[in-house]
Amino acid sequence: MCGIIGFVGNEPAAPILLDGLERMEYRGYDSAGVAVRSETAGLQVRKTKGRLQVLSDLIHGGADLEGNLGIGHTRWATHGEPNDINAHPHVSENGRIALVHNGIIENYLELKEHLQKLGVTFQSETDSEVVAQLLEYHYNECHNMLEAVGRCLRRIEGSYAFGIICADYPNALIAARKDSPLIIGYGQNGNFIASDVTAVIKYTRDVVYMDDGEIAVLTADSVDVFDDELLPVEKTHSLVDWDVSAAEKGGYAHFMAKEIMEQPEAVRKTISPRIRDGRVVLDNLHLTAEYVRDLSRIYVIACGSSYHVTANPPKIEGICNACGSELVTRPDDVPETVRSRLAVYHKETEALKGFYEKLGKLRLIEGNQPIEDATRDILAALGVSK
């Protein structure tokens, strides 16, 4: 998964960008880059294939890039191989607009062909560069960056979280979101955008979660959010109240080791608040016995370890809180056609007669599409469910 960080404020941007990207290393990536703007040096872009440390060494921990406005990115390749050219940020042909992007632009080939017919030359194989070039095209039309972003987004199909800076706007960081997470952080010495709260929690716990279709314009001392019609939007602030150590490696060599060693404590913290007087109590789950009896299908959406647990469950016994029936999972007793998918059923009771017949309707949703597509589909499904 790619990572985005952006900063505009009263401090050098590059070290903050590197720090934010480091806090998102657990997400996985194959290249990294930053773009920083200053009055004297203009728009400075540095990006490299490989680990974040390679980028940090290249710019000496950020000391080589002057300026208080910048964006950073860690990329997991989807369009084009992992290399310096395909790494983010991407820059428009005239070199005045820089952009970082999470997501997938589904109609990028159509847009790219249109721009090529207009004489635009592309440097990378990515769908993201198409957006940078399209932004330049619309900016040359209207000479207003916010309007250019709005026009660009109306032509894009797909998912995105964007961080954008322009050499003509020395104190403005622009963000936009659709189907890909993006937050705004409000700090004392500047403001932030990020794809993950962990990137900014060192600097602020005051955040806003952007919604689909929204565009934000950040300066060192202000944040304005607009809808897809560029009308102002009032946002609700959230306070991040969890410990920053939860987002760091905590002395372990890598995040995988940390997650493995923290599993017992994580299970305790998850289960303990939901055990009362020896019974499981789920306050927000209100399933009546009648509702449970009428269930005909169970859909499981899973990948990785979660998929393997559902496909090969252990024997578990308990009591269904909703209807009082005995609940059992036992793979050996499930028909072969169902066992390989999902092995969950109730012991036959008077309250749940006919459940075995319904068992044949159980389905496990799985897929082989790219993880970005799968994630977007799941998020879209959640949006419909709301």
HELIX and SHEET records of a PDB file:
HELIX    1   1 ALA A   13  ARG A   23  1                                  11    
HELIX    2   2 GLU A   25  ARG A   27  5                                   3    
HELIX    3   3 LEU A   52  LEU A   58  1                                   7    
HELIX    4   4 HIS A   60  GLY A   62  5                                   3    
HELIX    5   5 TYR A  108  LYS A  117  1                                  10    
HELIX    6   6 SER A  128  CYS A  142  1                                  15    
HELIX    7   7 MET A  145  LEU A  153  1                                   9    
HELIX    8   8 VAL A  197  ALA A  199  5                                   3    
HELIX    9   9 VAL A  244  ALA A  247  5                                   4    
HELIX   10  10 PHE A  255  ILE A  271  1                                  17    
HELIX   11  11 SER A  272  ARG A  274  5                                   3    
HELIX   12  12 ALA A  289  ARG A  293  1                                   5    
HELIX   13  13 GLY A  304  ALA A  311  1                                   8    
HELIX   14  14 PRO A  331  ASP A  333  5                                   3    
HELIX   15  15 GLU A  336  ARG A  339  1                                   4    
HELIX   16  16 GLU A  350  LEU A  352  5                                   3    
HELIX   17  17 PHE A  355  LEU A  359  1                                   5    
HELIX   18  18 ILE A  371  SER A  385  1                                  15    
SHEET    1   A 8 GLY A  42  LYS A  49  0                                        
SHEET    2   A 8 SER A  31  SER A  38 -1                                        
SHEET    3   A 8 LEU A  69  ARG A  75 -1                                        
SHEET    4   A 8 GLY A   3  GLY A   9 -1                                        
SHEET    5   A 8 GLY A 190  ALA A 194 -1                                        
SHEET    6   A 8 ILE A 183  TYR A 186 -1                                        
SHEET    7   A 8 ASP A 206  TYR A 209 -1                                        
SHEET    8   A 8 SER A 238  LEU A 239 -1                                        
SHEET    1   B 6 HIS A  90  VAL A  91  0                                        
SHEET    2   B 6 ILE A  97  ASN A 102 -1                                        
SHEET    3   B 6 TYR A 160  CYS A 166 -1                                        
SHEET    4   B 6 LEU A 173  LYS A 178 -1                                        
SHEET    5   B 6 ILE A 215  LEU A 218 -1                                        
SHEET    6   B 6 VAL A 223  PHE A 226 -1                                        
SHEET    1   C 2 ILE A 275  ARG A 276  0                                        
SHEET    2   C 2 ARG A 279  VAL A 280 -1                                        
SHEET    1   D 2 TYR A 299  ILE A 301  0                                        
SHEET    2   D 2 ARG A 363  ILE A 365  1                                        
SHEET    1   E 3 ILE A 316  ILE A 319  0                                        
SHEET    2   E 3 GLU A 326  THR A 329 -1                                        
SHEET    3   E 3 TYR A 345  HIS A 346 -1                                        
END                                                                             
